[in-house]
Structures are given as C-alpha cells and as structure tokens.
Amino acid sequence: MISNQILQSTLDGLKAISRVDFAVIDTDGNEVVSTTLLTGGYQAGVVDFVRSAADSQEVAKYQYFKIYDESTVEYVLIAIGSGEDVYMIGKMACFQIQNLMVAYKERFDKDNFIKNLLLDNLLLVDIYSRSKKLRIKMEARRCVMIAEASDKKESNTVEAVKEFIKASTGDFVTAVDESSVIIVRELGDGDEKEEMDKLAEAIIAGLEKAGAAKIHIAYGTVVGELREVSRSYKEAKMAIDVGKIFFEDRKLISYATLGIGRLIYQLPMPLCKMFIREIFGESVPEDFDEETQVTINKFFENSLNVSETSRQLFIHRNTLVYRLDKLQKSTGLDLRVFEDAITFKIAMMVVRYMKYMETIEY
C-alpha cells in the first residue's frame, strides 16, 4: 500500500499547483493526510458517502471523491471549495492518487514475485501466469548479482543500490535477507562480463561514497529464461561465500572464476578432515610466517619457476631453494614437484575452508 509520506507529498504538490486544499480520509472517517486543518463534521459525511452509490458529491463546500483499489473504496479525497473548477481539480487529484496506488501495488507485487522466484517458491505454471500478469518477459538474458556492505541497514543499501545503477524496465532490485541486496539484471547482446563488471564497479563506488565498508559483490552465470533466474541467484550466493574464504581481498567476484574453490566449498567437513589427516598426519601446519607466505604465493604465481621467483623476490636462487627445502621438511611436500605443489595448494585451501566454517559455526 502507498505510504502516508507519499500521499502527503502528492497532496502538497497538487496544492502548490492548483491552490486548492485537499485531505485524504479513510473509509471510517479518519484523516490520513491533509494540506490544511479540517473543521469538524466531515466524518459522518464521509461514512455516508462511502456507503452511497455516488463516485463524487459536494457537501458544505467539501467536494468528496472516491478512490478505488480495484473495485473497493480505499480512501475518500476531499477537495475544499465549490464550483466547477474545484470539482475538475478534485477529479484530477483523485485520478493521480489512484494511479499512484496502482503503480505502487504493481511494484510490490513484482517485488514479491521476484523474491519467490529467486527462492524457488513458485511452480512453473505460477511463473508463467504471474509473469504474464505483471508484464515481465519470460525469455530474456538475465544475470543475478548480490551486493553486501557492512555499516549500512538493508533498506538503506537497497535504496543506495537503486540510486547507483541505471536500471532499465527489465531490472529488479530487492532483498531476501538482512545482509544482502539482489539485482536481477536484464542484459543486452554485448559482452555480459563487461556489462556486469561495469555495473558492479558503479555500485562499489557508490556504496563507498555513502560510507559503506567491507563491500562484497558477486554474480552468477547468464540465463535465458525467467524460470532459471533462481539458478543464477544460487551461483551468485555461492560466489559471495567462496569469495570471502579464498579471495577475501577482492571486492568483486563472479561464479565463473571460482575455480577449485567452488568444489572445496561443497565438501562435507568430515571428508575435509580426513583429507588433511592423510596429507599432513596429525600435525596440520599452522599459519606460515609472512616471509614463507610471500615465497609460496610468488612461487605459485610464477608457475613453479625458481629463477623467475627468486628474481621477483630480489633474493638469490639458493636462498629460495633453502626456503623450499625448509617447507618440504615441515610439510613433507616439495613444491618444485608438480603433483606435490597441486596437493599443497588444495590442502591449504581446504585448511582455510575448515577454519572459516569453524568461525561461522561458533
């Protein structure tokens, strides 16, 4: 239902244009909003008018107009004054408010539909029938994006995201929980990655300007039909979670770039513990010191190339070999051997995943 704030703003605007005072009254005769102080005696007239068959009526310099929600009287608009001019202005005001109600009702109907669509709460026949009623295209290229930002309430973040994107008629911005905002983006025929990245950058810049911190944005793959939007949403949700575990330094990540992290995220904890025990025994390595961590990361970045890694670290080749030998003694894995390097990489990702799961469990 349309808010009283919107109703008041509408009446104030209409008064500024027409110089006629208005009031919106509910069907029990109670004032909802008005542009002036009403004198007593109008309540009984409103109740009688609601019960009558007339759509408009003039009583003691009050012009009454019924405002309908479909076929039911929702409000009564009072235009204060008499004569043809006031009657015409009152009819126009009534028409404006009624159209506002229809627009807001449609907006919230669409929002409810999109939420249920994302959460897989609709049967296929319901998707077809409701999308047709709401004039939402069944076949269109769409992608779901999720934006999370701390230090901002959900409602504020939703409104902020709406401000920072130039949404077309096919786009939807909603929220299904308190921590995230969902954007269902209708794409053109161009490069979807470029378009989604550009949208994400605009949202990040806008949220940072608004004072948000710890921004995480992720998006799923492109789908061609409305019924598949929930799949893109699930992919985006997974990308948000996986990104926090394995790519915490990134503000933006897509489902397509998750790599092996996507597989590890879906492993049950007992299987992870069994795998780590098989690799390291009972002595699971703790966090490495900064020097070792930098060495490992740089070694992997250079595809296990000792010469290039030592050059980029500004150390002698023998120093790098010493560090790798030291790591081999503590873990039993030689990173210069491809199979050991792969095992080590996966094992460290599994350890990181296990630590993350422990933090959210407690």
N, C-alpha and C positions, 0 to 999 in steps of 0.2 A: 504494500500500500504506500501511496505517496506520503512523504513526511510533512509534518506541520511547518517545518522550516521552509520547504519548497513552496508550500501553499502560501505562506506569509510573504515570501519573496515575490511570488506571482501577483498577489493582490497589490503589493506596494508598487510593482511595475505598472500594473493596469491603472492604478490611481494616478500615478505620475503622468501617464499619457492622457487619460480621459478626464481627470479632476473629479471623478466620482468615487465616493467611499463604498467599500464592499465589506461583506462579512460572510464567512463560511460557517454554517451551523450543521450539527449532526441531526439525525432523524428524531432524537429525543428532545431537541430544542436547546442543546448546549452549544455555546460558542466554541468553535475550533480555532479560528484566526479571524482577525478583522483589521481594518485600517482606521477605525475610529471607535469611540465608546458608544455602544448601543444603549438606547433608553429601554426601560422595562416594557413588558407586554408583548414582545415579539415571540416568546417561547410557545405560547398556546397557538398563535397564528401559524407557526412553523409546523407544529404537530398536526393541526387540522389540514394544512396544505399538503403534507406528506400523504395523508390518508385520502385526499381528493384525487380525481382523475386528471386534473389540470397539470400542464407542464410549467405554466407560469401564471402569476397572479399578482395584483397590486393591492396592498392593504396599508392605508395610512402612510402614504409616501415611502413605503417599502415595496420594492419590486422583488418578488420571490421567483426563483428558478430552480428546477430540479436538476441535480447532477447524478447521472446514472452510472452504475458499474454493471455493464451488460444490460439486463432488464430490471435491475434492482436499484431503488433510490439509495444512494450512498450519502449525499450531502444536499443541503439547500443553500444556494447562493442568494444573498440579499444585496441588491443594489439600492443605495439610499437616494431617493429622489423620485420624481414623477415625470410623465411625459414620454413622447416617442423617442427622444434622444437617449434618455436613461434606459429605456426598455431595450433599444438596439445595442447599447454598450453592455448592458447586463447579459444579453444573449451571446454577444461575442466573448465576454468573460467566461460564461458558462461553457461555451464551446472550447475555449482554451484550456480550462481546468479539466474538462472531460477527456480531451486528447492527451493531456499530461498523465492522467491516470492510466489511460490505455498504454501509453509508452512505458511508464514505469512498471506496470504489470507485466508487459511483454518482456521487459528487461529482466525482471526477476524470474519469470518463467524460463527464460533462456538460461539464466544462471543456474537454476535448479536442474535443468535438463543436462547442461554441460557437466555439472558435478556428478550426477548419477551416471552419465556416460563414462566419465573418467574412472569411476569406481566400479564399473561393470555391474551396475544395479538395474540395468534395463534389458528386457528381452529384445530380440532382433525386430519383432513386429512393432514394439513400442518405439524403437529408434526410428523406424521408417515413418510411422504415423505422427509422432510428435515433431520430428524434424520438418515434415511437410507442413504441419500446422504453424510452426514457428518460422517458416521460410528459411530454413538452414539447408544448404546444399548437401546432398548425400555424397556426391563424388567431387572431391577437390583435394589437392595436395596440401596436407597439413602436417605440422610438427609441433610437439608439446615441449615447452620449456618450463623449468621450475627455477624460481629465484628465492633464495633465502638470505636474509640480512638481519643481524642482531641489532639490538638497541632501537628497534622500531616495532610498534604494535602491528599486528596483522592488518587491521583496517587501514592504518596509515600507509603500510607498504603497498597494499593493493592500489590505493589512490595514487601513490607515488609512481608506481609502475605504469599506471594508465597515463599519467602525465608525460612520462619519458619515452613512450612509444607512440608512433603514429599509426594507430590501429585502423585497419580498413574495416568494412562492414562484415567481413568474414572472420575477424579476430575476436577472441574472447579472453577476458582476464577475470580470474576467480580464485578462490582459496578453498581447500578442502580440510585444512587443519590450521592450527595457530602459528606454525613455524614457516610456512611456505606460501608463495603466490604462484599460480599456474597460468601460463599464457598458451592458448591454443592458437597458433599462427597459421593463417592460410597463405601458402606460398605461390609465387608466380612460376614462370617457366625457366627462370635462371638458375644459377648455382645456389642450391639450398644451404650449403655450408657457409658460403659467403654471406648470404642473407641472414642466417641465424646468428652468425658471429657478430655481424654488424648490429643486430638488434640487442644482443647481449652486451656489447660494449656501450651502447646507449643507456641501457638500464644500469649497468655498473657505474658509469659516470654520473648518472642522475642520483642514484642512491648514495653514492659517496658525497655528492654535493649536499644532499639532505642530511648528512651526518650519520649514515649507517656504517656499521663496521662488520668485519668478517663476512663478506659477501661471497656466496657460492651460487653459481648458476650452471645448470646442466640442461641438455636437451637430448631427446631420443631420435629415432630414425623417422624418415618421412613416410607417411601412409597415404593411400589413395582414396580410402573410403571412410565415412564418418564412424562406422562401427569399429574401425581399427584404431581410433584415437586413444583408447584405453591402453593399447599396447605401447604406443609412443610415450604415454604418461608413465607406465611402469618402467620403461627403459630410462627415462629421464630421472625417475626417483632412484633407480639403482645407480645411475651415474653420479648423482649427488652424494650418495653414501660411499661409493667406491672412491670418489674423488677425495673425500675427507680422510680416507685411510691411506691411500697411496700417492695422492697428488695434492696434498694439503696446501702447497704453495701456489696452486692455480686457482684463480677465481672462476674460470670458465672451463668446462669440460663437456665433451659430447660422448654419447654412448658408444659411438663407433671407434673411439680412441682409447677405450678402457683396457684393451689388450688382455693379458693374462689375469689382471686384477679382477676382471669380471668373473672368471672361473673360480678364483680363490674365494671371492666373496660368497659364493654359493655352496662352499664346502661346509659340512657339519663340523662342529668343534671336536668331537671325538676323533674324527678322521685326521684333522689338523694336528692334534696332539700326538697321534700315532706316527704321522709322517715326520714330525720334528724329532721324536724319540729315535726313529730309525736312522735319521741323518746325524744327529749330534749325541745320541745316547741320553744320559741323564743330565749332562752339563750343557744346557742350552746357553749359547753366548749372550751376554748382556749387551747393552748398547756400547758400540765401539767409541773410542775417543775421537775427537774431531779430526786429527791427522789421518787416522785409519779410515774414517768415513769418507773423507775427501779423496783419499787414494782409491778406495773401492769405486766410488761414483765416477771418478775420472777414467779409471781403467775400463769400466763398462762403456762409458761414453765413446771411448776410442777403440771399441770392438776388440778388447784384449791385446792391444798393440803396446808393447812395453816401451819401445823407443819414443812413440808419439806421446804417451802418457807422461814419461819422465821429462820430456821437453816442455809440455804444458804445465807441469808442476814445478819446473825450474829446479829439478833435482837430478843427481847423477843416476845413470841406469842401475848401477849396483845398489844404490840406496833403495830404489823401487823394488828390486829383486829381494833385498833384505826384508822389506815390509811384507811382501807377498809370502816369503818363506815363514815369517813370523805368524802371519794369518793362517797359513797351512797347518802349523803346529797346534794352533788353538782350536781350529775347526775341523781339521782332517781333510780339508778341500783345497786343491791347488787351482787358483783362479786362472792360471795360464793354460789349463786343460779345459777345452770347451765344455765337456759334459759336467765337470766339477763346477765350472762357472755358472752353468744353467741351474744346476742343483742348488748352489749357494744363493743365487738370485731368487729362486722360487721359495726357498726356505726362509729367507729374510722377509719376504713379502708375507708368508704365512705367519711368522712370528709377529709381524706388525699388525696383521689382521686379528690375531688372537688377543693382543694387548688392547686393541680398540674395542673388541667385543667385551672384554673384562670391564672396561671403563663404563660402557653403557648399561651393563648388567647391574652394576652397583651404583 
